Amino acid sequence: MRPRRFAVCLLLAVSGSAAAQPPRSPRARDLGVPFAFGAPGRENAITDVAGVLVGHTTLVEGDSVRTGVTAILPRGRGDAARTPCFGAG
């Protein structure tokens, strides 16, 4: 049986009129909520996690259409990339 390949993708679409961002709510860490799984990495991003690969692209059409895709490969490359894993839990 051939192993299946898994990837998690997030699609984003933004029109020109939606470019203004609403004020952000405070994050749990900013409010002092303790987390048992450690401190954030240097960039405080998913790319801080060893072995995780992230790619993205943005497509622009005309003056008002912006769309993009982000792909997250949680197992990196090689044989480990063929091991299934949960995309959400």
Summary of the structure (lengths in Angstrom):
residues: 89
radius of gyration: 17.3
end to end distance: 26.1
largest distance: 50.0
contacts: 133
relative contact order: 0.30
helix: 16%
strand: 29%
